Amino acid sequence: MFGNTTYLPVVVSLDYDPAADDDIAIWRAPFACEIRSAYATVSNAVGASNSNYFDLALYNGDTAGTAMTAIAGTIGGTAGWTALTPVAFTVSAGALTAGQLVKLRYNEEGTGTFGQMTVQLDVQPGT
């Protein structure tokens, strides 16, 4: 009855420094769905810097995990991160079919990184 208002949160916690640029598998869609919104939250502040920072983007890796189709553009970067403040991704292509892999692209410049980060996808099933 209220299917178009049903959202399922997918929450992923990362508690390590990837130490370099990396594509991190964060979720495999078990059914056709659409990512309606997505957020990243760091537990500790990361200061603004032009040389030591990181940014994030979301990609659809398709069913083999090798594709790089943008789901959401880049967030973070030189402005830094405020502790415990969710930063919204701008989702531009959130439709997934069953079996497609969502990847978090982590881009690290210098020594900028996080101690703990949570990524949340708000998923609407069956679209």
Sequence and secondary structure as in RCSB ss.txt:
>XXXX:A:sequence
MFGNTTYLPVVVSLDYDPAADDDIAIWRAPFACEIRSAYATVSNAVGASNSNYFDLALYNGDTAGTAMTAIAGTI
GGTAGWTALTPVAFTVSAGALTAGQLVKLRYNEEGTGTFGQMTVQLDVQPGT
>XXXX:A:secstr
  GGG  EEEEEEE S   S EEEEEEE SSSEEEEEEEEEESS B   SSSEEEEEEEE TTTT   EEEEEEE
ESTT B TT  EE  BS  EE TT EEEEEEEEETT   S EEEEEEEEET 
